[in-house]
Amino acid sequence: MKPIAWYDPTNGMVSTDKDSPLFTPLGQVLPLYTKLTWVGLTKEERHEISLANKPYVADIMVAHEEELKRRNA
């Protein structure tokens, strides 16, 4: 994923140009990213995967997906 902008914590400036003259010459410039929207599996997709594997796989996927949602909230 590419950064949408850059931030210079030494002077608080933000720019979409990493080489902006607004940034402190020797300052550390940090990339800023957009927060992504969670895209999970549908019930149908989980069902297809569980049919292709073992029945308990769907339950494990749901548990993992819930933990990932909690961590990325």
PyMOL Python script that loads the backbone (N, CA, C, O; Angstrom):
from pymol import cmd

cmd.read_pdbstr("""\
ATOM      1  N   MET A   1       0.848  -1.171   0.000  1.00  0.00           N
ATOM      2  CA  MET A   1       0.000   0.000   0.000  1.00  0.00           C
ATOM      3  C   MET A   1       0.893   1.233   0.000  1.00  0.00           C
ATOM      4  O   MET A   1       1.876   1.302   0.738  1.00  0.00           O
ATOM      5  N   LYS A   2       0.547   2.188  -0.821  1.00  0.00           N
ATOM      6  CA  LYS A   2       1.327   3.414  -0.917  1.00  0.00           C
ATOM      7  C   LYS A   2       0.798   4.438   0.091  1.00  0.00           C
ATOM      8  O   LYS A   2      -0.403   4.483   0.359  1.00  0.00           O
ATOM      9  N   PRO A   3       1.694   5.262   0.651  1.00  0.00           N
ATOM     10  CA  PRO A   3       1.237   6.313   1.559  1.00  0.00           C
ATOM     11  C   PRO A   3       0.421   7.371   0.806  1.00  0.00           C
ATOM     12  O   PRO A   3       0.655   7.631  -0.374  1.00  0.00           O
ATOM     13  N   ILE A   4      -0.539   7.972   1.516  1.00  0.00           N
ATOM     14  CA  ILE A   4      -1.347   9.026   0.892  1.00  0.00           C
ATOM     15  C   ILE A   4      -0.747  10.399   1.142  1.00  0.00           C
ATOM     16  O   ILE A   4      -1.054  11.355   0.430  1.00  0.00           O
ATOM     17  N   ALA A   5       0.115  10.500   2.161  1.00  0.00           N
ATOM     18  CA  ALA A   5       0.752  11.772   2.501  1.00  0.00           C
ATOM     19  C   ALA A   5       1.958  11.485   3.391  1.00  0.00           C
ATOM     20  O   ALA A   5       2.221  10.344   3.772  1.00  0.00           O
ATOM     21  N   TRP A   6       2.682  12.558   3.709  1.00  0.00           N
ATOM     22  CA  TRP A   6       3.877  12.457   4.551  1.00  0.00           C
ATOM     23  C   TRP A   6       3.761  13.462   5.687  1.00  0.00           C
ATOM     24  O   TRP A   6       3.190  14.539   5.518  1.00  0.00           O
ATOM     25  N   TYR A   7       4.306  13.102   6.850  1.00  0.00           N
ATOM     26  CA  TYR A   7       4.206  13.933   8.050  1.00  0.00           C
ATOM     27  C   TYR A   7       5.607  14.168   8.622  1.00  0.00           C
ATOM     28  O   TYR A   7       6.396  13.234   8.762  1.00  0.00           O
ATOM     29  N   ASP A   8       5.903  15.423   8.947  1.00  0.00           N
ATOM     30  CA  ASP A   8       7.164  15.781   9.589  1.00  0.00           C
ATOM     31  C   ASP A   8       6.868  16.124  11.047  1.00  0.00           C
ATOM     32  O   ASP A   8       6.338  17.200  11.323  1.00  0.00           O
ATOM     33  N   PRO A   9       7.202  15.227  11.996  1.00  0.00           N
ATOM     34  CA  PRO A   9       6.881  15.477  13.402  1.00  0.00           C
ATOM     35  C   PRO A   9       7.690  16.621  14.021  1.00  0.00           C
ATOM     36  O   PRO A   9       7.312  17.137  15.072  1.00  0.00           O
ATOM     37  N   THR A  10       8.788  17.022  13.391  1.00  0.00           N
ATOM     38  CA  THR A  10       9.584  18.110  13.967  1.00  0.00           C
ATOM     39  C   THR A  10       8.905  19.466  13.830  1.00  0.00           C
ATOM     40  O   THR A  10       9.118  20.349  14.661  1.00  0.00           O
ATOM     41  N   ASN A  11       8.086  19.645  12.785  1.00  0.00           N
ATOM     42  CA  ASN A  11       7.379  20.924  12.641  1.00  0.00           C
ATOM     43  C   ASN A  11       5.874  20.757  12.432  1.00  0.00           C
ATOM     44  O   ASN A  11       5.164  21.744  12.242  1.00  0.00           O
ATOM     45  N   GLY A  12       5.379  19.506  12.465  1.00  0.00           N
ATOM     46  CA  GLY A  12       3.943  19.255  12.377  1.00  0.00           C
ATOM     47  C   GLY A  12       3.345  19.433  10.997  1.00  0.00           C
ATOM     48  O   GLY A  12       2.123  19.515  10.867  1.00  0.00           O
ATOM     49  N   MET A  13       4.174  19.495   9.955  1.00  0.00           N
ATOM     50  CA  MET A  13       3.662  19.711   8.608  1.00  0.00           C
ATOM     51  C   MET A  13       3.278  18.392   7.941  1.00  0.00           C
ATOM     52  O   MET A  13       3.890  17.354   8.189  1.00  0.00           O
ATOM     53  N   VAL A  14       2.247  18.454   7.085  1.00  0.00           N
ATOM     54  CA  VAL A  14       1.785  17.304   6.309  1.00  0.00           C
ATOM     55  C   VAL A  14       1.732  17.730   4.846  1.00  0.00           C
ATOM     56  O   VAL A  14       1.295  18.835   4.524  1.00  0.00           O
ATOM     57  N   SER A  15       2.184  16.834   3.964  1.00  0.00           N
ATOM     58  CA  SER A  15       2.149  17.125   2.536  1.00  0.00           C
ATOM     59  C   SER A  15       2.017  15.814   1.764  1.00  0.00           C
ATOM     60  O   SER A  15       2.420  14.753   2.240  1.00  0.00           O
ATOM     61  N   THR A  16       1.446  15.909   0.564  1.00  0.00           N
ATOM     62  CA  THR A  16       1.382  14.737  -0.304  1.00  0.00           C
ATOM     63  C   THR A  16       2.693  14.549  -1.064  1.00  0.00           C
ATOM     64  O   THR A  16       2.887  13.532  -1.729  1.00  0.00           O
ATOM     65  N   ASP A  17       3.588  15.525  -0.965  1.00  0.00           N
ATOM     66  CA  ASP A  17       4.896  15.468  -1.615  1.00  0.00           C
ATOM     67  C   ASP A  17       5.963  15.156  -0.571  1.00  0.00           C
ATOM     68  O   ASP A  17       6.180  15.948   0.347  1.00  0.00           O
ATOM     69  N   LYS A  18       6.630  14.009  -0.701  1.00  0.00           N
ATOM     70  CA  LYS A  18       7.654  13.610   0.272  1.00  0.00           C
ATOM     71  C   LYS A  18       8.819  14.599   0.309  1.00  0.00           C
ATOM     72  O   LYS A  18       9.470  14.751   1.343  1.00  0.00           O
ATOM     73  N   ASP A  19       9.080  15.259  -0.791  1.00  0.00           N
ATOM     74  CA  ASP A  19      10.190  16.216  -0.871  1.00  0.00           C
ATOM     75  C   ASP A  19       9.722  17.658  -0.726  1.00  0.00           C
ATOM     76  O   ASP A  19      10.352  18.569  -1.261  1.00  0.00           O
ATOM     77  N   SER A  20       8.630  17.872  -0.013  1.00  0.00           N
ATOM     78  CA  SER A  20       8.058  19.203   0.158  1.00  0.00           C
ATOM     79  C   SER A  20       9.037  20.138   0.864  1.00  0.00           C
ATOM     80  O   SER A  20       9.711  19.725   1.807  1.00  0.00           O
ATOM     81  N   PRO A  21       9.124  21.395   0.419  1.00  0.00           N
ATOM     82  CA  PRO A  21       9.987  22.362   1.099  1.00  0.00           C
ATOM     83  C   PRO A  21       9.465  22.754   2.488  1.00  0.00           C
ATOM     84  O   PRO A  21      10.167  23.416   3.252  1.00  0.00           O
ATOM     85  N   LEU A  22       8.228  22.343   2.815  1.00  0.00           N
ATOM     86  CA  LEU A  22       7.670  22.631   4.134  1.00  0.00           C
ATOM     87  C   LEU A  22       8.309  21.788   5.230  1.00  0.00           C
ATOM     88  O   LEU A  22       8.239  22.139   6.408  1.00  0.00           O
ATOM     89  N   PHE A  23       8.927  20.685   4.848  1.00  0.00           N
ATOM     90  CA  PHE A  23       9.515  19.782   5.830  1.00  0.00           C
ATOM     91  C   PHE A  23      10.870  20.285   6.299  1.00  0.00           C
ATOM     92  O   PHE A  23      11.595  20.939   5.549  1.00  0.00           O
ATOM     93  N   THR A  24      11.205  19.975   7.550  1.00  0.00           N
ATOM     94  CA  THR A  24      12.504  20.321   8.122  1.00  0.00           C
ATOM     95  C   THR A  24      13.580  19.588   7.317  1.00  0.00           C
ATOM     96  O   THR A  24      13.447  18.387   7.079  1.00  0.00           O
ATOM     97  N   PRO A  25      14.641  20.279   6.893  1.00  0.00           N
ATOM     98  CA  PRO A  25      15.640  19.647   6.022  1.00  0.00           C
ATOM     99  C   PRO A  25      16.206  18.324   6.543  1.00  0.00           C
ATOM    100  O   PRO A  25      16.374  17.390   5.759  1.00  0.00           O
ATOM    101  N   LEU A  26      16.501  18.216   7.826  1.00  0.00           N
ATOM    102  CA  LEU A  26      17.072  16.993   8.365  1.00  0.00           C
ATOM    103  C   LEU A  26      16.058  16.202   9.196  1.00  0.00           C
ATOM    104  O   LEU A  26      16.422  15.250   9.886  1.00  0.00           O
ATOM    105  N   GLY A  27      14.806  16.595   9.128  1.00  0.00           N
ATOM    106  CA  GLY A  27      13.771  15.933   9.917  1.00  0.00           C
ATOM    107  C   GLY A  27      13.399  14.568   9.359  1.00  0.00           C
ATOM    108  O   GLY A  27      13.615  14.279   8.182  1.00  0.00           O
ATOM    109  N   GLN A  28      12.840  13.741  10.221  1.00  0.00           N
ATOM    110  CA  GLN A  28      12.364  12.431   9.798  1.00  0.00           C
ATOM    111  C   GLN A  28      10.951  12.582   9.265  1.00  0.00           C
ATOM    112  O   GLN A  28      10.075  13.088   9.967  1.00  0.00           O
ATOM    113  N   VAL A  29      10.721  12.152   8.042  1.00  0.00           N
ATOM    114  CA  VAL A  29       9.403  12.251   7.410  1.00  0.00           C
ATOM    115  C   VAL A  29       8.738  10.891   7.484  1.00  0.00           C
ATOM    116  O   VAL A  29       9.307   9.889   7.049  1.00  0.00           O
ATOM    117  N   LEU A  30       7.514  10.853   8.044  1.00  0.00           N
ATOM    118  CA  LEU A  30       6.796   9.598   8.253  1.00  0.00           C
ATOM    119  C   LEU A  30       5.663   9.447   7.243  1.00  0.00           C
ATOM    120  O   LEU A  30       4.955  10.416   6.970  1.00  0.00           O
ATOM    121  N   PRO A  31       5.475   8.249   6.682  1.00  0.00           N
ATOM    122  CA  PRO A  31       4.377   8.031   5.742  1.00  0.00           C
ATOM    123  C   PRO A  31       3.038   7.925   6.478  1.00  0.00           C
ATOM    124  O   PRO A  31       2.973   7.410   7.594  1.00  0.00           O
ATOM    125  N   LEU A  32       1.984   8.412   5.847  1.00  0.00           N
ATOM    126  CA  LEU A  32       0.624   8.310   6.381  1.00  0.00           C
ATOM    127  C   LEU A  32      -0.201   7.454   5.423  1.00  0.00           C
ATOM    128  O   LEU A  32      -0.149   7.637   4.207  1.00  0.00           O
ATOM    129  N   TYR A  33      -0.950   6.531   5.982  1.00  0.00           N
ATOM    130  CA  TYR A  33      -1.753   5.604   5.187  1.00  0.00           C
ATOM    131  C   TYR A  33      -3.227   5.771   5.523  1.00  0.00           C
ATOM    132  O   TYR A  33      -3.577   6.248   6.602  1.00  0.00           O
ATOM    133  N   THR A  34      -4.086   5.377   4.596  1.00  0.00           N
ATOM    134  CA  THR A  34      -5.520   5.376   4.873  1.00  0.00           C
ATOM    135  C   THR A  34      -5.857   4.141   5.691  1.00  0.00           C
ATOM    136  O   THR A  34      -5.190   3.111   5.587  1.00  0.00           O
ATOM    137  N   LYS A  35      -6.898   4.254   6.502  1.00  0.00           N
ATOM    138  CA  LYS A  35      -7.371   3.095   7.239  1.00  0.00           C
ATOM    139  C   LYS A  35      -8.247   2.286   6.298  1.00  0.00           C
ATOM    140  O   LYS A  35      -9.208   2.798   5.722  1.00  0.00           O
ATOM    141  N   LEU A  36      -7.900   1.020   6.153  1.00  0.00           N
ATOM    142  CA  LEU A  36      -8.651   0.159   5.253  1.00  0.00           C
ATOM    143  C   LEU A  36      -9.920  -0.353   5.919  1.00  0.00           C
ATOM    144  O   LEU A  36      -9.964  -0.533   7.136  1.00  0.00           O
ATOM    145  N   THR A  37     -10.930  -0.582   5.130  1.00  0.00           N
ATOM    146  CA  THR A  37     -12.167  -1.164   5.608  1.00  0.00           C
ATOM    147  C   THR A  37     -12.013  -2.674   5.630  1.00  0.00           C
ATOM    148  O   THR A  37     -11.507  -3.267   4.678  1.00  0.00           O
ATOM    149  N   TRP A  38     -12.451  -3.293   6.717  1.00  0.00           N
ATOM    150  CA  TRP A  38     -12.355  -4.745   6.841  1.00  0.00           C
ATOM    151  C   TRP A  38     -13.229  -5.407   5.798  1.00  0.00           C
ATOM    152  O   TRP A  38     -14.399  -5.056   5.646  1.00  0.00           O
ATOM    153  N   VAL A  39     -12.671  -6.357   5.085  1.00  0.00           N
ATOM    154  CA  VAL A  39     -13.429  -7.151   4.117  1.00  0.00           C
ATOM    155  C   VAL A  39     -13.265  -8.605   4.532  1.00  0.00           C
ATOM    156  O   VAL A  39     -12.188  -9.186   4.399  1.00  0.00           O
ATOM    157  N   GLY A  40     -14.339  -9.177   5.032  1.00  0.00           N
ATOM    158  CA  GLY A  40     -14.289 -10.563   5.490  1.00  0.00           C
ATOM    159  C   GLY A  40     -14.893 -11.510   4.470  1.00  0.00           C
ATOM    160  O   GLY A  40     -15.310 -11.109   3.383  1.00  0.00           O
ATOM    161  N   LEU A  41     -14.928 -12.761   4.848  1.00  0.00           N
ATOM    162  CA  LEU A  41     -15.544 -13.773   3.993  1.00  0.00           C
ATOM    163  C   LEU A  41     -17.051 -13.787   4.215  1.00  0.00           C
ATOM    164  O   LEU A  41     -17.525 -13.532   5.321  1.00  0.00           O
ATOM    165  N   THR A  42     -17.793 -14.083   3.166  1.00  0.00           N
ATOM    166  CA  THR A  42     -19.239 -14.229   3.307  1.00  0.00           C
ATOM    167  C   THR A  42     -19.518 -15.621   3.862  1.00  0.00           C
ATOM    168  O   THR A  42     -18.635 -16.479   3.873  1.00  0.00           O
ATOM    169  N   LYS A  43     -20.744 -15.843   4.321  1.00  0.00           N
ATOM    170  CA  LYS A  43     -21.129 -17.170   4.813  1.00  0.00           C
ATOM    171  C   LYS A  43     -20.972 -18.213   3.708  1.00  0.00           C
ATOM    172  O   LYS A  43     -20.557 -19.344   3.960  1.00  0.00           O
ATOM    173  N   GLU A  44     -21.310 -17.816   2.484  1.00  0.00           N
ATOM    174  CA  GLU A  44     -21.195 -18.738   1.357  1.00  0.00           C
ATOM    175  C   GLU A  44     -19.736 -19.112   1.100  1.00  0.00           C
ATOM    176  O   GLU A  44     -19.425 -20.274   0.838  1.00  0.00           O
ATOM    177  N   GLU A  45     -18.841 -18.121   1.177  1.00  0.00           N
ATOM    178  CA  GLU A  45     -17.418 -18.402   0.965  1.00  0.00           C
ATOM    179  C   GLU A  45     -16.873 -19.314   2.061  1.00  0.00           C
ATOM    180  O   GLU A  45     -16.111 -20.239   1.780  1.00  0.00           O
ATOM    181  N   ARG A  46     -17.264 -19.053   3.312  1.00  0.00           N
ATOM    182  CA  ARG A  46     -16.828 -19.920   4.415  1.00  0.00           C
ATOM    183  C   ARG A  46     -17.355 -21.339   4.213  1.00  0.00           C
ATOM    184  O   ARG A  46     -16.646 -22.314   4.462  1.00  0.00           O
ATOM    185  N   HIS A  47     -18.605 -21.446   3.758  1.00  0.00           N
ATOM    186  CA  HIS A  47     -19.209 -22.755   3.527  1.00  0.00           C
ATOM    187  C   HIS A  47     -18.458 -23.519   2.433  1.00  0.00           C
ATOM    188  O   HIS A  47     -18.182 -24.710   2.580  1.00  0.00           O
ATOM    189  N   GLU A  48     -18.132 -22.831   1.342  1.00  0.00           N
ATOM    190  CA  GLU A  48     -17.397 -23.477   0.248  1.00  0.00           C
ATOM    191  C   GLU A  48     -16.034 -23.982   0.727  1.00  0.00           C
ATOM    192  O   GLU A  48     -15.625 -25.090   0.378  1.00  0.00           O
ATOM    193  N   ILE A  49     -15.340 -23.182   1.516  1.00  0.00           N
ATOM    194  CA  ILE A  49     -14.030 -23.588   2.030  1.00  0.00           C
ATOM    195  C   ILE A  49     -14.175 -24.783   2.961  1.00  0.00           C
ATOM    196  O   ILE A  49     -13.382 -25.723   2.902  1.00  0.00           O
ATOM    197  N   SER A  50     -15.198 -24.743   3.826  1.00  0.00           N
ATOM    198  CA  SER A  50     -15.373 -25.859   4.759  1.00  0.00           C
ATOM    199  C   SER A  50     -15.744 -27.151   4.022  1.00  0.00           C
ATOM    200  O   SER A  50     -15.329 -28.233   4.436  1.00  0.00           O
ATOM    201  N   LEU A  51     -16.521 -27.051   2.934  1.00  0.00           N
ATOM    202  CA  LEU A  51     -16.855 -28.247   2.146  1.00  0.00           C
ATOM    203  C   LEU A  51     -15.613 -28.816   1.466  1.00  0.00           C
ATOM    204  O   LEU A  51     -15.466 -30.031   1.328  1.00  0.00           O
ATOM    205  N   ALA A  52     -14.731 -27.926   1.049  1.00  0.00           N
ATOM    206  CA  ALA A  52     -13.520 -28.375   0.370  1.00  0.00           C
ATOM    207  C   ALA A  52     -12.502 -28.947   1.350  1.00  0.00           C
ATOM    208  O   ALA A  52     -11.575 -29.646   0.939  1.00  0.00           O
ATOM    209  N   ASN A  53     -12.663 -28.661   2.635  1.00  0.00           N
ATOM    210  CA  ASN A  53     -11.721 -29.139   3.651  1.00  0.00           C
ATOM    211  C   ASN A  53     -12.446 -30.023   4.655  1.00  0.00           C
ATOM    212  O   ASN A  53     -12.965 -31.078   4.293  1.00  0.00           O
ATOM    213  N   LYS A  54     -12.484 -29.607   5.887  1.00  0.00           N
ATOM    214  CA  LYS A  54     -13.188 -30.357   6.922  1.00  0.00           C
ATOM    215  C   LYS A  54     -14.233 -29.425   7.536  1.00  0.00           C
ATOM    216  O   LYS A  54     -14.047 -28.208   7.514  1.00  0.00           O
ATOM    217  N   PRO A  55     -15.326 -29.963   8.085  1.00  0.00           N
ATOM    218  CA  PRO A  55     -16.411 -29.127   8.608  1.00  0.00           C
ATOM    219  C   PRO A  55     -15.974 -28.134   9.686  1.00  0.00           C
ATOM    220  O   PRO A  55     -16.507 -27.026   9.741  1.00  0.00           O
ATOM    221  N   TYR A  56     -15.031 -28.497  10.530  1.00  0.00           N
ATOM    222  CA  TYR A  56     -14.644 -27.599  11.613  1.00  0.00           C
ATOM    223  C   TYR A  56     -13.826 -26.396  11.122  1.00  0.00           C
ATOM    224  O   TYR A  56     -13.613 -25.453  11.885  1.00  0.00           O
ATOM    225  N   VAL A  57     -13.368 -26.412   9.877  1.00  0.00           N
ATOM    226  CA  VAL A  57     -12.566 -25.314   9.346  1.00  0.00           C
ATOM    227  C   VAL A  57     -13.357 -24.012   9.357  1.00  0.00           C
ATOM    228  O   VAL A  57     -12.789 -22.957   9.639  1.00  0.00           O
ATOM    229  N   ALA A  58     -14.654 -24.058   9.057  1.00  0.00           N
ATOM    230  CA  ALA A  58     -15.479 -22.846   9.037  1.00  0.00           C
ATOM    231  C   ALA A  58     -15.522 -22.201  10.411  1.00  0.00           C
ATOM    232  O   ALA A  58     -15.453 -20.976  10.513  1.00  0.00           O
ATOM    233  N   ASP A  59     -15.635 -23.001  11.479  1.00  0.00           N
ATOM    234  CA  ASP A  59     -15.653 -22.453  12.833  1.00  0.00           C
ATOM    235  C   ASP A  59     -14.326 -21.786  13.173  1.00  0.00           C
ATOM    236  O   ASP A  59     -14.296 -20.736  13.816  1.00  0.00           O
ATOM    237  N   ILE A  60     -13.238 -22.399  12.741  1.00  0.00           N
ATOM    238  CA  ILE A  60     -11.917 -21.815  12.990  1.00  0.00           C
ATOM    239  C   ILE A  60     -11.768 -20.495  12.231  1.00  0.00           C
ATOM    240  O   ILE A  60     -11.219 -19.530  12.761  1.00  0.00           O
ATOM    241  N   MET A  61     -12.260 -20.456  10.986  1.00  0.00           N
ATOM    242  CA  MET A  61     -12.185 -19.213  10.202  1.00  0.00           C
ATOM    243  C   MET A  61     -12.971 -18.097  10.867  1.00  0.00           C
ATOM    244  O   MET A  61     -12.501 -16.960  10.920  1.00  0.00           O
ATOM    245  N   VAL A  62     -14.156 -18.399  11.374  1.00  0.00           N
ATOM    246  CA  VAL A  62     -14.978 -17.388  12.040  1.00  0.00           C
ATOM    247  C   VAL A  62     -14.246 -16.849  13.268  1.00  0.00           C
ATOM    248  O   VAL A  62     -14.223 -15.639  13.493  1.00  0.00           O
ATOM    249  N   ALA A  63     -13.652 -17.732  14.059  1.00  0.00           N
ATOM    250  CA  ALA A  63     -12.924 -17.302  15.255  1.00  0.00           C
ATOM    251  C   ALA A  63     -11.734 -16.417  14.887  1.00  0.00           C
ATOM    252  O   ALA A  63     -11.494 -15.399  15.537  1.00  0.00           O
ATOM    253  N   HIS A  64     -10.991 -16.796  13.855  1.00  0.00           N
ATOM    254  CA  HIS A  64      -9.847 -15.991  13.417  1.00  0.00           C
ATOM    255  C   HIS A  64     -10.307 -14.634  12.889  1.00  0.00           C
ATOM    256  O   HIS A  64      -9.696 -13.608  13.185  1.00  0.00           O
ATOM    257  N   GLU A  65     -11.373 -14.634  12.114  1.00  0.00           N
ATOM    258  CA  GLU A  65     -11.888 -13.396  11.553  1.00  0.00           C
ATOM    259  C   GLU A  65     -12.347 -12.441  12.662  1.00  0.00           C
ATOM    260  O   GLU A  65     -12.097 -11.239  12.577  1.00  0.00           O
ATOM    261  N   GLU A  66     -13.010 -12.954  13.691  1.00  0.00           N
ATOM    262  CA  GLU A  66     -13.443 -12.114  14.806  1.00  0.00           C
ATOM    263  C   GLU A  66     -12.263 -11.517  15.562  1.00  0.00           C
ATOM    264  O   GLU A  66     -12.309 -10.358  15.974  1.00  0.00           O
ATOM    265  N   GLU A  67     -11.199 -12.311  15.747  1.00  0.00           N
ATOM    266  CA  GLU A  67     -10.008 -11.801  16.421  1.00  0.00           C
ATOM    267  C   GLU A  67      -9.321 -10.730  15.569  1.00  0.00           C
ATOM    268  O   GLU A  67      -8.861  -9.721  16.103  1.00  0.00           O
ATOM    269  N   LEU A  68      -9.248 -10.937  14.256  1.00  0.00           N
ATOM    270  CA  LEU A  68      -8.654  -9.930  13.388  1.00  0.00           C
ATOM    271  C   LEU A  68      -9.458  -8.642  13.392  1.00  0.00           C
ATOM    272  O   LEU A  68      -8.877  -7.557  13.398  1.00  0.00           O
ATOM    273  N   LYS A  69     -10.786  -8.737  13.390  1.00  0.00           N
ATOM    274  CA  LYS A  69     -11.622  -7.541  13.460  1.00  0.00           C
ATOM    275  C   LYS A  69     -11.370  -6.784  14.755  1.00  0.00           C
ATOM    276  O   LYS A  69     -11.281  -5.556  14.753  1.00  0.00           O
ATOM    277  N   ARG A  70     -11.253  -7.520  15.869  1.00  0.00           N
ATOM    278  CA  ARG A  70     -10.996  -6.874  17.154  1.00  0.00           C
ATOM    279  C   ARG A  70      -9.652  -6.150  17.150  1.00  0.00           C
ATOM    280  O   ARG A  70      -9.542  -5.036  17.663  1.00  0.00           O
ATOM    281  N   ARG A  71      -8.645  -6.773  16.581  1.00  0.00           N
ATOM    282  CA  ARG A  71      -7.303  -6.173  16.552  1.00  0.00           C
ATOM    283  C   ARG A  71      -7.212  -4.987  15.612  1.00  0.00           C
ATOM    284  O   ARG A  71      -6.432  -4.066  15.853  1.00  0.00           O
ATOM    285  N   ASN A  72      -8.002  -4.994  14.538  1.00  0.00           N
ATOM    286  CA  ASN A  72      -7.919  -3.922  13.535  1.00  0.00           C
ATOM    287  C   ASN A  72      -8.940  -2.813  13.750  1.00  0.00           C
ATOM    288  O   ASN A  72      -9.015  -1.882  12.949  1.00  0.00           O
ATOM    289  N   ALA A  73      -9.718  -2.899  14.809  1.00  0.00           N
ATOM    290  CA  ALA A  73     -10.745  -1.886  15.052  1.00  0.00           C
ATOM    291  C   ALA A  73     -10.134  -0.566  15.472  1.00  0.00           C
ATOM    292  O   ALA A  73     -10.857   0.399  15.717  1.00  0.00           O
TER     293      ALA A  73
END
""", "prot")
cmd.dss("prot")
cmd.show_as("cartoon", "prot")
cmd.util.cbc("prot")
cmd.orient("prot")
